[in-house]
């Protein structure tokens, strides 16, 4: 299974299968990450082994990187990664795609085949204990995939705890991850267990891992190697049992080459890579996600019976979604706020800038973008009037950050009012 494709093959009782994208291989994987002759799977009386054939992007078996020519055992239920493709060995009959989708996605919306493929990968990877690197654009849903992986694993009954490595300064990040002893620093009036201790037995999600400072990278590497943690200000170690799922929108291989990320830490975290496609590459999900977000927003605000009109859906389908799923959720929630009736129309769909328009032009001589801009300007003025000129309250009424409101005031040439 690989991004954009999959192949199921019944293994012979004995023999060898070469994996690659060349014309003379038994398992042909048409993906750019795969070498022409990438790896060889051998089946004999002792079991199944896999060895790398000197490929460009390497072979990983249950988290261990295979050296060229060295055969590693692939047990039943095990997972091997060749380039960006996953190879799983199963003895039982395959599950129906619908069951896989429900098990991996839970109550999540999965309406596009590319995401069904991803969630099937999640199901396969969840059965192993290897660390996972989730890669994708900001807002694409990397944490959703990490949560699905945790729920489908044997660790599901234990904690799933996450931390954003870019959101905290270095000193605070280390104390949050590793914990601290009393008196370790000013303000440490009592000892505190870190996230790694608190999540023992479960899964730790390291978001924006590329932003982790170098000293913290070194300490995290020790945890991965020794499976033990040392609190800040302590000389004692505490054993921890966690699975790591790290996420980033950066190319970590490039950062390693530039000396900005530790190579040894990268290989420890990159047991298997899961690629989350941007929303623009799974267009069938836009409408389904929008309806799901609208339903959730209606429940949260106590409104019932609000629907998404055809013109609004056309606008959503036409937008490029640079902010991905996160942006779509914000747009839908804002549309519900702006809509005073039972149906969300095109006039309620407001994004930072519409990057595309529906294929059919609006009958008005003015562009739809101009009409939407006029509507947004009127809504802003109404909110400011209702809030008595208080920009913070007006932003809350509109459901947007205050800085966004200020940017819109400047964009539309509206003088910033003084609070009355």
ZADO-538652 format. One record per atom (N, C-alpha, C): y negated, x negated, z; residue in three letters. Coordinates in steps of 0.2 Angstrom, whole numbers, plus 5000, padded with zeros to 4 digits. Layout:
<sites>
YXZALA ...
</sites>
This chain:
<sites>
500649965000UNK 500050005000UNK 499449965000UNK 498949974996UNK 498349934995UNK 497749984994UNK 497149954995UNK 496550004993UNK 496550024986UNK 496650094986UNK 496650124979UNK 497350134976UNK 497850114979UNK 498550124976UNK 499050114981UNK 499650134979UNK 500250124984UNK 500850124980UNK 501450094982UNK 502050094979UNK 502650094984UNK 503150144983UNK 503650144987UNK 504350124983UNK 504650074986UNK 505250054983UNK 505850044988UNK 506450064985UNK 507050064989UNK 507249994989UNK 507349964995UNK 507549894995UNK 508349884993UNK 508549834990UNK 509249824988UNK 509549794994UNK 510249804994UNK 510649785000UNK 510549705001UNK 510449664996UNK 510349594996UNK 510049574990UNK 509649514991UNK 509249494985UNK 508549474987UNK 508149454982UNK 507449434983UNK 507049474979UNK 506449494981UNK 505949524977UNK 505249484978UNK 504949474972UNK 504349434972UNK 503749484972UNK 503249474976UNK 502649524976UNK 502149484973UNK 501749514968UNK 501149484965UNK 500949534960UNK 500449504956UNK 500149554950UNK 500349524943UNK 500749474943UNK 500949444937UNK 501549494933UNK 501649474927UNK 502149514923UNK 502849504925UNK 503049454929UNK 503749434930UNK 503949444937UNK 503649494941UNK 503749504948UNK 504149574949UNK 504449574954UNK 504849644955UNK 504349694959UNK 503949674963UNK 503449724966UNK 502749704963UNK 502449744958UNK 501849724955UNK 501249764959UNK 500849724961UNK 500249754965UNK 499649734961UNK 499349784958UNK 498749774954UNK 498049774958UNK 497949724961UNK 497349714966UNK 497149644965UNK 496449644965UNK 496149574964UNK 496349524970UNK 496549554976UNK 496649504982UNK 497349474981UNK 497749494976UNK 498449474976UNK 498549424970UNK 498849364972UNK 498949314967UNK 499549334962UNK 499649304957UNK 500149324952UNK 500849324955UNK 500949274958UNK 501549264962UNK 501349254969UNK 501349304973UNK 501049304980UNK 501549284986UNK 502049324986UNK 502549314992UNK 503249334989UNK 503749314993UNK 504449324991UNK 504749364997UNK 505049414996UNK 505449455001UNK 506149445000UNK 506549415005UNK 507249405005UNK 507649445009UNK 508149475006UNK 508549525010UNK 509349495010UNK 509549485016UNK 510249455016UNK 510549485023UNK 511149455025UNK 511549485030UNK 511149475037UNK 510649425037UNK 510349415043UNK 509749455044UNK 509549495039UNK 508949535039UNK 508449525034UNK 507849535035UNK 507349535030UNK 506849485032UNK 506649435027UNK 506149385028UNK 505649385023UNK 505049365024UNK 504549355019UNK 504149285019UNK 504049255014UNK 503749195014UNK 503149195008UNK 502649155010UNK 502049155005UNK 502249105000UNK 502049114994UNK 502149074988UNK 501549034986UNK 501149014991UNK 500548974990UNK 499949014987UNK 499949074989UNK 499449124987UNK 498749104989UNK 498249134985UNK 497549114987UNK 497349144994UNK 497449214995UNK 497249245001UNK 497749255007UNK 498349225006UNK 498749215011UNK 499249275013UNK 499749265017UNK 500149315019UNK 500149315027UNK 500149375030UNK 500149385037UNK 500749435039UNK 501149405044UNK 501749445046UNK 501649465053UNK 501549525055UNK 501449545062UNK 500949505066UNK 500449485062UNK 499849455065UNK 499949375065UNK 500449355062UNK 500549275062UNK 500449255054UNK 500049205053UNK 499949185046UNK 500549145044UNK 500849165038UNK 501349125035UNK 501149065032UNK 501449005033UNK 501348945029UNK 501748955023UNK 501448925017UNK 501848925011UNK 502548895012UNK 503048935009UNK 503748905009UNK 504148915016UNK 503748945021UNK 504048955028UNK 504249035028UNK 504849055029UNK 505049125029UNK 504949145036UNK 504649205037UNK 504549235043UNK 504949305043UNK 505249325049UNK 505649385049UNK 505149445049UNK 505349495045UNK 505049555045UNK 505549615047UNK 505449625054UNK 505949675057UNK 505749745054UNK 506249795055UNK 506149865054UNK 505549885058UNK 505049925054UNK 504449945057UNK 503949895057UNK 504049835055UNK 503549785055UNK 503149785049UNK 502549755049UNK 502049755044UNK 501849685042UNK 501849675035UNK 501549615032UNK 500949635028UNK 500449585028UNK 499849595024UNK 499849535019UNK 499849555013UNK 499849505007UNK 499149525004UNK 498649475004UNK 498049495002UNK 497749555006UNK 497549605002UNK 497249665005UNK 497849725005UNK 498449705003UNK 498949755003UNK 499449745009UNK 499649805011UNK 500149805017UNK 500849825014UNK 501349785017UNK 502049805016UNK 502349825022UNK 502649875023UNK 503049905029UNK 503749915027UNK 504149895032UNK 504949905031UNK 505149965035UNK 505450015032UNK 505650075036UNK 506350095034UNK 506750115039UNK 507450125038UNK 507550205038UNK 507050245040UNK 507050315040UNK 506750345034UNK 506950405033UNK 506650445028UNK 505850455028UNK 505450445023UNK 504750445024UNK 504550515026UNK 503950515030UNK 503650575032UNK 503250605026UNK 503150675027UNK 502750705022UNK 502050685022UNK 501650675017UNK 500950655017UNK 500550705022UNK 500650765022UNK 500250815027UNK 500350795034UNK 501050775036UNK 501150755043UNK 500750695044UNK 500750645040UNK 500450585041UNK 499650595042UNK 499450635038UNK 498750655038UNK 498550685045UNK 498950725047UNK 498750765053UNK 498850715059UNK 499350675059UNK 499450625064UNK 498950575065UNK 498650545059UNK 498250495059UNK 497550515060UNK 497350575057UNK 496650595057UNK 496450645063UNK 496950675066UNK 496850725071UNK 496450775068UNK 495850795071UNK 495350845069UNK 494850815064UNK 494950755061UNK 494450735057UNK 494550765050UNK 494050765046UNK 494050785039UNK 494350735034UNK 494850755031UNK 495150705026UNK 495250745019UNK 494750735015UNK 494750775008UNK 494850735002UNK 494850675003UNK 494850624997UNK 495450584997UNK 495750574991UNK 496450534991UNK 496350464994UNK 495750434993UNK 495650364995UNK 495650365003UNK 495450415006UNK 495450415013UNK 496150435016UNK 496550475012UNK 497250485014UNK 497650425013UNK 497450385008UNK 497850315008UNK 497650275014UNK 497050275016UNK 496850235022UNK 497150255028UNK 497150325029UNK 497550345035UNK 498250335035UNK 498550335029UNK 499250315029UNK 499350245031UNK 498850195029UNK 498850125032UNK 498850125039UNK 498350165042UNK 498250175049UNK 498950185053UNK 499250235050UNK 499950255053UNK 500450195053UNK 500450155048UNK 500850105047UNK 500650045052UNK 500050035052UNK 499749975056UNK 499849995064UNK 499750055065UNK 499750085072UNK 500450065076UNK 500950065072UNK 501650055074UNK 501749975077UNK 501349935075UNK 501349865077UNK 500849855082UNK 500849785085UNK 500349765090UNK 499849715088UNK 499849705081UNK 499349655078UNK 498649685079UNK 498249635080UNK 497449645080UNK 497249665073UNK 496749705073UNK 496549735066UNK 495749725066UNK 495549705059UNK 494849705057UNK 494749755053UNK 494249795055UNK 494049855051UNK 493349835047UNK 493349835041UNK 492749815037UNK 492449875033UNK 491849885033UNK 491549935029UNK 490749935030UNK 490449975026UNK 489649985027UNK 489450015033UNK 488850005035UNK 488650035041UNK 488650115040UNK 488950145045UNK 488950225045UNK 489550255041UNK 489950205039UNK 490550235035UNK 491050265039UNK 491150245045UNK 491650275050UNK 492150225052UNK 491950165053UNK 492350115056UNK 492650135063UNK 492250155067UNK 492450175074UNK 492950235074UNK 492850285069UNK 493350335068UNK 494050315066UNK 494050265062UNK 494650235060UNK 494950195066UNK 494550165070UNK 494850125076UNK 495150175081UNK 494750235082UNK 495050285086UNK 495750315084UNK 495750325077UNK 496350355074UNK 496950305075UNK 496750245074UNK 497350185075UNK 497550195083UNK 497150195087UNK 497250195094UNK 497750265096UNK 497550315093UNK 497850385095UNK 498550385092UNK 498650345086UNK 499350345083UNK 499750285086UNK 499550245090UNK 499950195093UNK 500250205099UNK 500650165102UNK 501050175108UNK 500550165114UNK 499950145113UNK 499450135118UNK 498950195119UNK 499150255115UNK 498750315115UNK 498550345122UNK 499050335127UNK 498850365134UNK 498450315138UNK 498250255136UNK 497850215139UNK 497150215136UNK 496650175140UNK 495950185137UNK 495850155130UNK 495350185127UNK 495050155121UNK 494350145123UNK 494150085124UNK 493450065126UNK 493150025120UNK 492550035119UNK 492149995114UNK 491549965116UNK 491249915113UNK 490649885114UNK 490349865108UNK 489649875107UNK 489249845101UNK 489049775103UNK 489349735099UNK 489149665100UNK 488449645098UNK 488149685094UNK 487449675092UNK 486949705097UNK 487149755101UNK 486649795105UNK 486449755112UNK 486849705114UNK 486649675120UNK 486449605120UNK 486049585124UNK 485849505124UNK 486549465126UNK 486549405125UNK 487149365126UNK 487349365133UNK 486949355138UNK 487149355145UNK 487449425147UNK 487149485145UNK 487449545147UNK 488049565143UNK 488149535137UNK 488749555133UNK 489349515137UNK 489249455139UNK 489749425142UNK 489949455149UNK 489549485153UNK 489649515159UNK 490049585158UNK 489749615152UNK 490149685151UNK 490849675148UNK 490949615144UNK 491649605142UNK 492049575147UNK 491849525151UNK 492249485155UNK 492249505162UNK 491649545164UNK 491549555171UNK 491249505175UNK 491049515181UNK 490749455185UNK 490949465192UNK 490849415196UNK 490949415203UNK 490249425207UNK 490249445213UNK 489649455217UNK 489349385218UNK 488649385216UNK 488249325217UNK 488249285211UNK 488649305206UNK 488649265199UNK 487949255196UNK 487549295197UNK 486849295195UNK 486449335199UNK 485749335198UNK 485249375201UNK 485449445200UNK 485549485205UNK 485649555204UNK 486349575204UNK 486849525204UNK 487549545205UNK 487749555212UNK 487549615215UNK 487649625222UNK 488349645223UNK 488749655218UNK 489449665220UNK 489849645213UNK 490549635215UNK 490949615209UNK 491049675204UNK 491149655198UNK 491249715193UNK 491849695188UNK 492249735187UNK 492749725181UNK 492449735175UNK 492649685170UNK 492349695163UNK 492749745159UNK 492549755153UNK 492849805148UNK 493549785147UNK 493749715146UNK 494349695145UNK 494849715150UNK 494649705156UNK 495049725162UNK 495149805162UNK 494649835161UNK 494649905162UNK 495049945157UNK 495149905151UNK 495549935145UNK 496249915145UNK 496449875150UNK 497149845150UNK 497649895149UNK 498049885144UNK 498649935142UNK 498349975136UNK 497749975134UNK 497450015129UNK 497149965123UNK 496649995120UNK 496349965114UNK 495549945116UNK 495349885114UNK 494649865114UNK 494349865107UNK 493849905106UNK 493449905100UNK 492849865100UNK 492849815096UNK 492249765096UNK 491849775090UNK 491349825090UNK 490949835084UNK 490449785083UNK 490249775077UNK 489749725075UNK 490049655077UNK 490649635076UNK 490949575079UNK 490549515076UNK 490249515070UNK 489949465067UNK 489349445071UNK 489049485075UNK 488449475079UNK 488549445085UNK 489249435087UNK 489349405094UNK 489149335094UNK 488749315099UNK 488549245100UNK 489049195101UNK 488949135099UNK 489449075099UNK 489849065105UNK 489449065111UNK 489749055117UNK 490249115119UNK 490049175117UNK 490549235119UNK 491149225114UNK 491049205108UNK 491549195103UNK 492149145106UNK 491849095109UNK 492349045112UNK 492749075118UNK 492449115122UNK 492749145128UNK 493249205125UNK 493049235120UNK 493449295117UNK 494149255114UNK 494049205111UNK 494649165108UNK 495149145114UNK 494849125120UNK 495349115125UNK 495749175127UNK 495349235127UNK 495749295129UNK 496249305124UNK 496149305118UNK 496649315113UNK 497249265113UNK 497049205115UNK 497649155115UNK 498049155121UNK 497649165127UNK 498049165134UNK 498149235136UNK 497849285134UNK 497949355136UNK 497749355144UNK 497249325145UNK 496949325152UNK 496249315152UNK 495849345157UNK 495149345157UNK 494849315163UNK 494349275163UNK 494049245169UNK 493349275169UNK 493149315175UNK 492549345176UNK 491949295176UNK 491349305175UNK 490749265176UNK 490749245183UNK 490649185185UNK 490549165192UNK 491249155195UNK 491849155192UNK 492449155195UNK 492849095192UNK 493349075196UNK 493749015193UNK 494549045193UNK 494549115194UNK 495249145194UNK 495349185187UNK 495949185185UNK 496049225179UNK 496449285181UNK 496349335176UNK 496749395177UNK 497049415171UNK 497749425171UNK 498049445165UNK 497849515162UNK 497749515155UNK 497549575152UNK 498049595146UNK 498149655145UNK 498549675139UNK 498249725135UNK 497849705130UNK 497449745126UNK 497549735119UNK 497449785115UNK 497449765107UNK 496749765105UNK 496549725101UNK 495949715098UNK 495849745091UNK 495349785091UNK 495149815084UNK 494349795084UNK 494249755079UNK 493549725078UNK 493249755071UNK 492649765071UNK 492349795065UNK 491649765063UNK 491549765057UNK 490949725054UNK 490849755047UNK 490149745045UNK 489949765038UNK 489849695034UNK 489949645038UNK 489849575035UNK 490449545032UNK 490449505027UNK 490949465025UNK 491149405030UNK 491649415034UNK 491749365039UNK 491949305036UNK 492349305031UNK 492549245027UNK 491949205025UNK 491449235023UNK 490849195020UNK 490549165026UNK 490449205032UNK 490149185038UNK 490549125041UNK 491249125040UNK 491649065043UNK 491449005038UNK 491349015032UNK 491248955027UNK 490548925029UNK 490048975031UNK 489448945032UNK 489348925039UNK 489848925043UNK 489848895050UNK 489548945055UNK 489449005053UNK 489149055058UNK 489649095062UNK 490249085060UNK 490849125064UNK 491449085065UNK 491749075071UNK 492249035072UNK 492849055068UNK 493149005064UNK 493749015060UNK 494349035064UNK 494448995070UNK 495049015074UNK 495049085076UNK 494449105078UNK 494349175081UNK 494449225075UNK 494249215069UNK 494349255063UNK 495049265062UNK 495449215062UNK 496149215061UNK 496549255066UNK 496249255072UNK 496549285078UNK 496449365077UNK 495849385075UNK 495649455074UNK 495949485068UNK 495949445063UNK 496149465056UNK 496949475055UNK 497249505060UNK 497949515059UNK 498049555053UNK 497749615052UNK 497749655046UNK 497049685045UNK 496849685039UNK 496149715038UNK 496249785035UNK 495849825037UNK 495749895035UNK 495049905032UNK 495049925025UNK 494349935022UNK 494150005022UNK 493650025025UNK 493350095025UNK 492850095019UNK 493050135014UNK 492650145008UNK 491950185010UNK 491450165006UNK 490750205008UNK 490850275005UNK 490450315008UNK 490450395006UNK 490350404999UNK 489950364995UNK 489850374988UNK 490550364984UNK 491050324987UNK 491650314983UNK 492150364985UNK 491950414989UNK 492450474991UNK 492050534991UNK 491850554985UNK 491350614984UNK 491650674986UNK 492350684986UNK 492650744987UNK 492550764995UNK 492350714999UNK 492250725006UNK 491650745008UNK 491150745003UNK 490450765005UNK 490350835007UNK 490650875003UNK 490550955005UNK 490950965011UNK 491550945012UNK 492050955017UNK 491750925024UNK 491450865024UNK 491150845030UNK 490450875031UNK 490050895026UNK 489450935028UNK 489651005031UNK 490151035029UNK 490351105032UNK 490551085039UNK 490951035040UNK 491251025047UNK 490651005052UNK 490150965049UNK 489550945053UNK 489151005055UNK 489051055050UNK 488751115051UNK 489051155056UNK 489651165056UNK 490051205061UNK 489951175068UNK 490051105068UNK 489951075075UNK 489251085078UNK 488751075073UNK 488051085075UNK 487851155077UNK 488151205074UNK 488051275076UNK 488351285083UNK 488951265084UNK 489251275091UNK 488851235096UNK 488551175095UNK 488151145100UNK 487551175101UNK 487251215096UNK 486551245097UNK 486651325098UNK 487251345099UNK 487351415100UNK 487151465094UNK 487151435088UNK 487051475082UNK 487651495079UNK 487751555076UNK 488351565073UNK 488251595066UNK 488651585061UNK 488651625055UNK 488151585050UNK 487951525051UNK 487551495046UNK 487951455041UNK 487851465035UNK 488251435030UNK 487851385025UNK 488151345021UNK 487851295017UNK 487851325010UNK 487251335007UNK 487151365001UNK 487351324995UNK 487451344989UNK 487651304983UNK 487051254982UNK 486451274982UNK 485951224980UNK 485851164985UNK 485951184991UNK 486051134996UNK 486551084995UNK 487151114994UNK 487751074992UNK 487651024986UNK 487351054981UNK 487151014975UNK 486750954977UNK 486250964981UNK 485850904983UNK 486250854987UNK 486650884991UNK 487150834995UNK 487550794990UNK 487850824986UNK 488350794981UNK 487950744977UNK 487250754975UNK 486950714971UNK 486650644974UNK 486550654981UNK 486350594985UNK 486750534985UNK 486550474985UNK 486950414985UNK 487150394992UNK 486950424997UNK 487150415004UNK 487150335006UNK 486650305006UNK 486650235008UNK 486750225016UNK 486650275019UNK 486850275027UNK 487550305028UNK 487850325023UNK 488550345023UNK 488650415027UNK 489250415031UNK 489350475035UNK 488850495040UNK 488650435043UNK 488150445049UNK 487450485046UNK 487250465040UNK 486650495037UNK 486850565035UNK 487450575033UNK 487550645031UNK 487550695037UNK 487850665042UNK 487850705049UNK 487050725051UNK 486650675050UNK 485950685052UNK 485650735048UNK 485750725041UNK 485450775037UNK 485650845038UNK 486250855039UNK 486550925040UNK 486250955047UNK 486250915052UNK 485950935059UNK 485150945058UNK 484850905054UNK 484150925053UNK 484050985049UNK 484450995044UNK 484451055040UNK 484551115044UNK 484951115049UNK 485051175053UNK 484451185057UNK 484151135059UNK 483551145063UNK 482951175059UNK 482951155053UNK 482351185048UNK 482551255046UNK 483151265046UNK 483351335043UNK 483251385049UNK 482951435047UNK 482851495052UNK 483251555050UNK 483551555044UNK 484051605042UNK 484751595043UNK 485151625039UNK 485851625039UNK 486151575034UNK 485751545030UNK 486051505024UNK 485551445023UNK 485851385023UNK 485451325022UNK 485351315014UNK 484751315012UNK 484551305005UNK 484351235004UNK 484151224997UNK 483951154995UNK 483251134999UNK 482851185001UNK 482251165004UNK 482351135011UNK 482951145014UNK 483151125021UNK 483451055021UNK 483651025015UNK 483950965014UNK 483450915013UNK 483350875019UNK 482750825019UNK 483150755021UNK 483050705016UNK 483250635018UNK 482650595017UNK 482750525019UNK 482250485019UNK 481950485012UNK 482350485007UNK 482150485000UNK 482750504996UNK 482750554992UNK 483250574988UNK 483350524982UNK 483950494982UNK 484050444977UNK 484350474970UNK 484550534971UNK 484850574965UNK 484650644965UNK 484650674959UNK 484550744959UNK 485150784956UNK 485150854957UNK 485750884954UNK 485650884946UNK 486250894943UNK 486250884935UNK 485750934932UNK 485750994935UNK 485351044932UNK 484651044934UNK 484151034930UNK 483451034933UNK 483251094936UNK 482751094941UNK 482451154944UNK 482051194939UNK 482051254939UNK 481651294934UNK 480851284935UNK 480651264941UNK 479951254942UNK 479751194938UNK 479051184936UNK 478851134932UNK 478751074937UNK 478751084944UNK 478751024948UNK 479451004950UNK 479550934952UNK 480150914953UNK 480350934960UNK 481050944961UNK 481350964967UNK 481050914973UNK 481050854971UNK 480850804976UNK 480150824979UNK 479650844974UNK 478950854976UNK 478950924981UNK 479450964979UNK 479451034983UNK 479751014990UNK 480250974990UNK 480550954997UNK 479950925001UNK 479650874998UNK 479050835001UNK 478550885004UNK 478350935000UNK 477850985002UNK 478151025008UNK 478751045008UNK 479051075013UNK 479151035020UNK 479350975019UNK 479350925025UNK 478650925028UNK 478150915024UNK 477450905026UNK 477250965030UNK 477451025028UNK 477251085031UNK 477551095038UNK 478251075038UNK 478651075044UNK 478351035049UNK 478150975047UNK 477850925052UNK 477250945055UNK 476750975050UNK 476151005053UNK 476251065058UNK 476751105056UNK 476951165061UNK 477151135068UNK 477651085067UNK 477851055073UNK 477351025078UNK 476850985074UNK 476350955078UNK 475851015081UNK 475751065078UNK 475351115080UNK 475751155086UNK 476351165086UNK 476751185091UNK 476751145097UNK 476751075096UNK 476851025102UNK 476151005104UNK 475651045102UNK 474951025104UNK 474750955102UNK 474950925097UNK 474750865094UNK 475150805097UNK 475650825102UNK 476050775105UNK 476650755100UNK 476550685098UNK 477050665092UNK 477750655095UNK 477850645101UNK 478550635104UNK 478850705104UNK 478450755106UNK 478750825107UNK 478850855100UNK 478450835095UNK 478550855088UNK 479150825085UNK 479250765086UNK 479850735084UNK 480450765086UNK 480450785093UNK 481050815096UNK 481150885093UNK 480650915091UNK 480650985088UNK 480950975081UNK 480850925078UNK 481050915071UNK 481750885071UNK 481950855076UNK 482650825077UNK 482650755073UNK 482050715074UNK 482050655070UNK 481750605076UNK 481850535075UNK 481550485079UNK 480750485078UNK 480450475084UNK 479750475084UNK 479450425078UNK 479750365077UNK 479550315072UNK 479550345065UNK 480150395064UNK 480150425058UNK 479650475057UNK 479450505062UNK 478850555061UNK 478250515059UNK 478050465063UNK 477450425062UNK 477450395054UNK 478050375052UNK 478150355045UNK 477950405040UNK 478150465042UNK 478050525037UNK 477350545037UNK 476950545043UNK 476250555044UNK 475850505039UNK 476050445039UNK 475750395035UNK 475950405027UNK 476550425026UNK 476750435019UNK 476350495016UNK 476250545020UNK 475950605017UNK 475150605019UNK 474850555021UNK 474150545022UNK 473950595028UNK 474350615033UNK 474150655038UNK 473850615044UNK 473250625046UNK 472950585052UNK 473450595058UNK 473550535062UNK 473950545068UNK 473450585073UNK 473750645075UNK 473350685080UNK 473250655087UNK 472750675090UNK 472750655097UNK 473050705101UNK 473350685107UNK 473650735111UNK 473150785114UNK 473150855114UNK 472750895117UNK 472850915124UNK 
</sites>
